């Protein structure tokens, strides 16, 4: 099955969603993240992994924490980071999304970090960039927020050690939650745990009915199902 995040060799080129990512890639991301943890305790919190690379943060939705954490992460990897102010960019006067991407590509962009209110916007960008450019989805509409989902997986593995035998309850506004979708896809791939999104009716309306049927008796009772 075609996955726009992977190249023809099955290697990760873009990070658009946790859906469809093989287990070995998800595990490799978590393992790699673990190796960077000690860096936060060092006096010099930098490694030259992205030296000479240009990272453009394109946040078409307001954000403080996510944009800042992406900026910090890229700078700690020695990248050159550029934050596009959407309110004063040419998009505010009608320039299309792909026109913006084309203009920034001409400025030697290597990585685009994109948050957009429209579901699928990062996919559109990924399909229209040069092969050497990578796209990271920092949240698109109600669809996906893969980096937050991966952080949740890292946290679960850190405290639970692995994903086997877990019952995971996701409580909240599942219908509108891109994070919940990313969590569910990642959890399902990593260990097929009993994943219990609440509430069942909202799961069905959100297109997550195949997981709604997995709701545990305890969760179902608590939610009045």
RODREN-932508 format. One record per residue (C-alpha): residue in one letter; x, z, y; residue number from 1. Coordinates in pm, whole numbers. Example, Ala and Ser with C-alpha at 12.3 -4.5 7.8 and 13.67 -1.06 7.14 Angstrom:
2
<r aa="A" c1="1230" c3="780" c2="-450" i="1"/>
<r aa="S" c1="1367" c3="714" c2="-106" i="2"/>
//
This chain:
225
<r aa="X" c1="0" c3="0" c2="0" i="1"/>
<r aa="X" c1="139" c3="-99" c2="341" i="2"/>
<r aa="X" c1="255" c3="192" c2="556" i="3"/>
<r aa="X" c1="352" c3="103" c2="915" i="4"/>
<r aa="X" c1="580" c3="406" c2="929" i="5"/>
<r aa="X" c1="813" c3="276" c2="659" i="6"/>
<r aa="X" c1="1042" c3="-26" c2="646" i="7"/>
<r aa="X" c1="1058" c3="-261" c2="347" i="8"/>
<r aa="X" c1="1307" c3="-27" c2="181" i="9"/>
<r aa="X" c1="1067" c3="268" c2="204" i="10"/>
<r aa="X" c1="1270" c3="438" c2="477" i="11"/>
<r aa="X" c1="1104" c3="620" c2="766" i="12"/>
<r aa="X" c1="1111" c3="408" c2="1083" i="13"/>
<r aa="X" c1="829" c3="564" c2="1287" i="14"/>
<r aa="X" c1="656" c3="902" c2="1263" i="15"/>
<r aa="X" c1="289" c3="826" c2="1326" i="16"/>
<r aa="X" c1="101" c3="1044" c2="1078" i="17"/>
<r aa="X" c1="155" c3="1269" c2="779" i="18"/>
<r aa="X" c1="-99" c3="1054" c2="595" i="19"/>
<r aa="X" c1="67" c3="822" c2="348" i="20"/>
<r aa="X" c1="414" c3="971" c2="375" i="21"/>
<r aa="X" c1="573" c3="1023" c2="31" i="22"/>
<r aa="X" c1="646" c3="1374" c2="-80" i="23"/>
<r aa="X" c1="1023" c3="1317" c2="-81" i="24"/>
<r aa="X" c1="1018" c3="1210" c2="285" i="25"/>
<r aa="X" c1="811" c3="1512" c2="391" i="26"/>
<r aa="X" c1="1045" c3="1742" c2="197" i="27"/>
<r aa="X" c1="1352" c3="1573" c2="344" i="28"/>
<r aa="X" c1="1219" c3="1630" c2="697" i="29"/>
<r aa="X" c1="1160" c3="1999" c2="625" i="30"/>
<r aa="X" c1="1504" c3="2036" c2="463" i="31"/>
<r aa="X" c1="1672" c3="1864" c2="758" i="32"/>
<r aa="X" c1="1488" c3="2088" c2="1006" i="33"/>
<r aa="X" c1="1618" c3="2392" c2="820" i="34"/>
<r aa="X" c1="1979" c3="2286" c2="879" i="35"/>
<r aa="X" c1="1923" c3="2292" c2="1256" i="36"/>
<r aa="X" c1="1793" c3="2650" c2="1270" i="37"/>
<r aa="X" c1="2139" c3="2812" c2="1309" i="38"/>
<r aa="X" c1="2208" c3="2589" c2="1610" i="39"/>
<r aa="X" c1="1960" c3="2791" c2="1816" i="40"/>
<r aa="X" c1="2182" c3="3097" c2="1776" i="41"/>
<r aa="X" c1="2501" c3="2926" c2="1892" i="42"/>
<r aa="X" c1="2649" c3="2950" c2="2240" i="43"/>
<r aa="X" c1="2656" c3="2571" c2="2265" i="44"/>
<r aa="X" c1="2322" c3="2447" c2="2140" i="45"/>
<r aa="X" c1="2412" c3="2081" c2="2101" i="46"/>
<r aa="X" c1="2511" c3="1832" c2="1834" i="47"/>
<r aa="X" c1="2605" c3="1466" c2="1898" i="48"/>
<r aa="X" c1="2347" c3="1315" c2="1661" i="49"/>
<r aa="X" c1="2167" c3="1110" c2="1930" i="50"/>
<r aa="X" c1="2453" c3="1067" c2="2174" i="51"/>
<r aa="X" c1="2412" c3="740" c2="2361" i="52"/>
<r aa="X" c1="2043" c3="705" c2="2264" i="53"/>
<r aa="X" c1="1761" c3="696" c2="2520" i="54"/>
<r aa="X" c1="1442" c3="888" c2="2448" i="55"/>
<r aa="X" c1="1135" c3="815" c2="2662" i="56"/>
<r aa="X" c1="858" c3="1076" c2="2666" i="57"/>
<r aa="X" c1="531" c3="896" c2="2740" i="58"/>
<r aa="X" c1="256" c3="1154" c2="2778" i="59"/>
<r aa="X" c1="-72" c3="993" c2="2877" i="60"/>
<r aa="X" c1="-242" c3="1332" c2="2822" i="61"/>
<r aa="X" c1="-145" c3="1648" c2="3006" i="62"/>
<r aa="X" c1="101" c3="1860" c2="2812" i="63"/>
<r aa="X" c1="348" c3="2137" c2="2885" i="64"/>
<r aa="X" c1="465" c3="2286" c2="2556" i="65"/>
<r aa="X" c1="478" c3="1968" c2="2348" i="66"/>
<r aa="X" c1="654" c3="1758" c2="2610" i="67"/>
<r aa="X" c1="898" c3="2037" c2="2689" i="68"/>
<r aa="X" c1="983" c3="2099" c2="2324" i="69"/>
<r aa="X" c1="1044" c3="1727" c2="2266" i="70"/>
<r aa="X" c1="1268" c3="1718" c2="2572" i="71"/>
<r aa="X" c1="1463" c3="2025" c2="2460" i="72"/>
<r aa="X" c1="1502" c3="1890" c2="2106" i="73"/>
<r aa="X" c1="1626" c3="1550" c2="2223" i="74"/>
<r aa="X" c1="1873" c3="1706" c2="2467" i="75"/>
<r aa="X" c1="2006" c3="1938" c2="2199" i="76"/>
<r aa="X" c1="2072" c3="1625" c2="1992" i="77"/>
<r aa="X" c1="2262" c3="1485" c2="2295" i="78"/>
<r aa="X" c1="2013" c3="1209" c2="2379" i="79"/>
<r aa="X" c1="1943" c3="1087" c2="2729" i="80"/>
<r aa="X" c1="1583" c3="1191" c2="2802" i="81"/>
<r aa="X" c1="1340" c3="1028" c2="3045" i="82"/>
<r aa="X" c1="997" c3="1171" c2="3119" i="83"/>
<r aa="X" c1="757" c3="909" c2="3252" i="84"/>
<r aa="X" c1="518" c3="1043" c2="3516" i="85"/>
<r aa="X" c1="203" c3="858" c2="3415" i="86"/>
<r aa="X" c1="17" c3="953" c2="3734" i="87"/>
<r aa="X" c1="261" c3="759" c2="3950" i="88"/>
<r aa="X" c1="353" c3="488" c2="3701" i="89"/>
<r aa="X" c1="222" c3="133" c2="3706" i="90"/>
<r aa="X" c1="-37" c3="227" c2="3444" i="91"/>
<r aa="X" c1="-223" c3="405" c2="3724" i="92"/>
<r aa="X" c1="-276" c3="68" c2="3894" i="93"/>
<r aa="X" c1="-378" c3="-126" c2="3587" i="94"/>
<r aa="X" c1="-62" c3="-207" c2="3391" i="95"/>
<r aa="X" c1="-143" c3="-224" c2="3020" i="96"/>
<r aa="X" c1="10" c3="7" c2="2763" i="97"/>
<r aa="X" c1="211" c3="-275" c2="2603" i="98"/>
<r aa="X" c1="330" c3="-396" c2="2943" i="99"/>
<r aa="X" c1="465" c3="-47" c2="3009" i="100"/>
<r aa="X" c1="638" c3="-43" c2="2670" i="101"/>
<r aa="X" c1="786" c3="-388" c2="2733" i="102"/>
<r aa="X" c1="927" c3="-281" c2="3069" i="103"/>
<r aa="X" c1="1081" c3="35" c2="2925" i="104"/>
<r aa="X" c1="1223" c3="-156" c2="2629" i="105"/>
<r aa="X" c1="1409" c3="-373" c2="2880" i="106"/>
<r aa="X" c1="1568" c3="-49" c2="3004" i="107"/>
<r aa="X" c1="1730" c3="-2" c2="2661" i="108"/>
<r aa="X" c1="1487" c3="250" c2="2515" i="109"/>
<r aa="X" c1="1565" c3="366" c2="2162" i="110"/>
<r aa="X" c1="1283" c3="613" c2="2093" i="111"/>
<r aa="X" c1="934" c3="648" c2="2238" i="112"/>
<r aa="X" c1="756" c3="983" c2="2206" i="113"/>
<r aa="X" c1="391" c3="909" c2="2274" i="114"/>
<r aa="X" c1="88" c3="1126" c2="2340" i="115"/>
<r aa="X" c1="-229" c3="934" c2="2418" i="116"/>
<r aa="X" c1="-599" c3="1007" c2="2440" i="117"/>
<r aa="X" c1="-681" c3="695" c2="2238" i="118"/>
<r aa="X" c1="-654" c3="724" c2="1861" i="119"/>
<r aa="X" c1="-418" c3="461" c2="1729" i="120"/>
<r aa="X" c1="-218" c3="405" c2="2049" i="121"/>
<r aa="X" c1="118" c3="496" c2="1885" i="122"/>
<r aa="X" c1="38" c3="253" c2="1602" i="123"/>
<r aa="X" c1="-20" c3="-24" c2="1855" i="124"/>
<r aa="X" c1="315" c3="50" c2="2015" i="125"/>
<r aa="X" c1="495" c3="67" c2="1679" i="126"/>
<r aa="X" c1="363" c3="-278" c2="1584" i="127"/>
<r aa="X" c1="493" c3="-430" c2="1905" i="128"/>
<r aa="X" c1="842" c3="-285" c2="1952" i="129"/>
<r aa="X" c1="1176" c3="-428" c2="1847" i="130"/>
<r aa="X" c1="1300" c3="-328" c2="1499" i="131"/>
<r aa="X" c1="1566" c3="-92" c2="1636" i="132"/>
<r aa="X" c1="1313" c3="113" c2="1838" i="133"/>
<r aa="X" c1="1137" c3="413" c2="1686" i="134"/>
<r aa="X" c1="800" c3="564" c2="1780" i="135"/>
<r aa="X" c1="700" c3="929" c2="1737" i="136"/>
<r aa="X" c1="336" c3="1025" c2="1767" i="137"/>
<r aa="X" c1="300" c3="1344" c2="1973" i="138"/>
<r aa="X" c1="-80" c3="1339" c2="1933" i="139"/>
<r aa="X" c1="-329" c3="1053" c2="1954" i="140"/>
<r aa="X" c1="-695" c3="1126" c2="2026" i="141"/>
<r aa="X" c1="-861" c3="1304" c2="1734" i="142"/>
<r aa="X" c1="-647" c3="1120" c2="1483" i="143"/>
<r aa="X" c1="-310" c3="1282" c2="1417" i="144"/>
<r aa="X" c1="-43" c3="1520" c2="1540" i="145"/>
<r aa="X" c1="226" c3="1482" c2="1274" i="146"/>
<r aa="X" c1="500" c3="1687" c2="1437" i="147"/>
<r aa="X" c1="269" c3="1990" c2="1472" i="148"/>
<r aa="X" c1="159" c3="1937" c2="1113" i="149"/>
<r aa="X" c1="520" c3="1931" c2="998" i="150"/>
<r aa="X" c1="591" c3="2248" c2="1194" i="151"/>
<r aa="X" c1="298" c3="2413" c2="1016" i="152"/>
<r aa="X" c1="440" c3="2298" c2="680" i="153"/>
<r aa="X" c1="781" c3="2437" c2="775" i="154"/>
<r aa="X" c1="624" c3="2772" c2="865" i="155"/>
<r aa="X" c1="424" c3="2789" c2="542" i="156"/>
<r aa="X" c1="730" c3="2707" c2="333" i="157"/>
<r aa="X" c1="943" c3="2956" c2="526" i="158"/>
<r aa="X" c1="709" c3="3245" c2="447" i="159"/>
<r aa="X" c1="566" c3="3133" c2="111" i="160"/>
<r aa="X" c1="881" c3="2959" c2="-20" i="161"/>
<r aa="X" c1="686" c3="2671" c2="-174" i="162"/>
<r aa="X" c1="338" c3="2519" c2="-172" i="163"/>
<r aa="X" c1="237" c3="2578" c2="-532" i="164"/>
<r aa="X" c1="-71" c3="2788" c2="-599" i="165"/>
<r aa="X" c1="-165" c3="2828" c2="-235" i="166"/>
<r aa="X" c1="-517" c3="2844" c2="-99" i="167"/>
<r aa="X" c1="-504" c3="2730" c2="262" i="168"/>
<r aa="X" c1="-802" c3="2789" c2="493" i="169"/>
<r aa="X" c1="-813" c3="2577" c2="808" i="170"/>
<r aa="X" c1="-1062" c3="2738" c2="1044" i="171"/>
<r aa="X" c1="-1169" c3="2584" c2="1372" i="172"/>
<r aa="X" c1="-1310" c3="2269" c2="1525" i="173"/>
<r aa="X" c1="-1207" c3="2040" c2="1239" i="174"/>
<r aa="X" c1="-1416" c3="1752" c2="1370" i="175"/>
<r aa="X" c1="-1199" c3="1715" c2="1680" i="176"/>
<r aa="X" c1="-870" c3="1851" c2="1545" i="177"/>
<r aa="X" c1="-585" c3="1604" c2="1499" i="178"/>
<r aa="X" c1="-367" c3="1895" c2="1385" i="179"/>
<r aa="X" c1="-609" c3="1985" c2="1104" i="180"/>
<r aa="X" c1="-604" c3="1627" c2="978" i="181"/>
<r aa="X" c1="-224" c3="1623" c2="980" i="182"/>
<r aa="X" c1="-210" c3="1958" c2="801" i="183"/>
<r aa="X" c1="-454" c3="1847" c2="531" i="184"/>
<r aa="X" c1="-270" c3="1522" c2="459" i="185"/>
<r aa="X" c1="66" c3="1700" c2="440" i="186"/>
<r aa="X" c1="-63" c3="1983" c2="222" i="187"/>
<r aa="X" c1="-232" c3="1742" c2="-15" i="188"/>
<r aa="X" c1="90" c3="1546" c2="-57" i="189"/>
<r aa="X" c1="324" c3="1841" c2="-89" i="190"/>
<r aa="X" c1="146" c3="2036" c2="-360" i="191"/>
<r aa="X" c1="-222" c3="1950" c2="-397" i="192"/>
<r aa="X" c1="-317" c3="2304" c2="-292" i="193"/>
<r aa="X" c1="-672" c3="2429" c2="-265" i="194"/>
<r aa="X" c1="-729" c3="2340" c2="99" i="195"/>
<r aa="X" c1="-1044" c3="2481" c2="254" i="196"/>
<r aa="X" c1="-1141" c3="2332" c2="590" i="197"/>
<r aa="X" c1="-1433" c3="2504" c2="761" i="198"/>
<r aa="X" c1="-1714" c3="2427" c2="813" i="199"/>
<r aa="X" c1="-1832" c3="2185" c2="540" i="200"/>
<r aa="X" c1="-2071" c3="1986" c2="760" i="201"/>
<r aa="X" c1="-1800" c3="1930" c2="1017" i="202"/>
<r aa="X" c1="-1561" c3="1816" c2="745" i="203"/>
<r aa="X" c1="-1809" c3="1553" c2="635" i="204"/>
<r aa="X" c1="-1873" c3="1426" c2="987" i="205"/>
<r aa="X" c1="-1499" c3="1407" c2="1049" i="206"/>
<r aa="X" c1="-1452" c3="1188" c2="742" i="207"/>
<r aa="X" c1="-1290" c3="1473" c2="548" i="208"/>
<r aa="X" c1="-1565" c3="1508" c2="290" i="209"/>
<r aa="X" c1="-1322" c3="1463" c2="1" i="210"/>
<r aa="X" c1="-1158" c3="1792" c2="106" i="211"/>
<r aa="X" c1="-1483" c3="1968" c2="189" i="212"/>
<r aa="X" c1="-1566" c3="1974" c2="-181" i="213"/>
<r aa="X" c1="-1254" c3="2182" c2="-241" i="214"/>
<r aa="X" c1="-1374" c3="2473" c2="-27" i="215"/>
<r aa="X" c1="-1308" c3="2793" c2="-215" i="216"/>
<r aa="X" c1="-1601" c3="3025" c2="-297" i="217"/>
<r aa="X" c1="-1458" c3="3294" c2="-67" i="218"/>
<r aa="X" c1="-1427" c3="3055" c2="227" i="219"/>
<r aa="X" c1="-1766" c3="2900" c2="159" i="220"/>
<r aa="X" c1="-1931" c3="3242" c2="154" i="221"/>
<r aa="X" c1="-1755" c3="3346" c2="474" i="222"/>
<r aa="X" c1="-1876" c3="3030" c2="647" i="223"/>
<r aa="X" c1="-2231" c3="3064" c2="518" i="224"/>
<r aa="X" c1="-2218" c3="2749" c2="304" i="225"/>
//
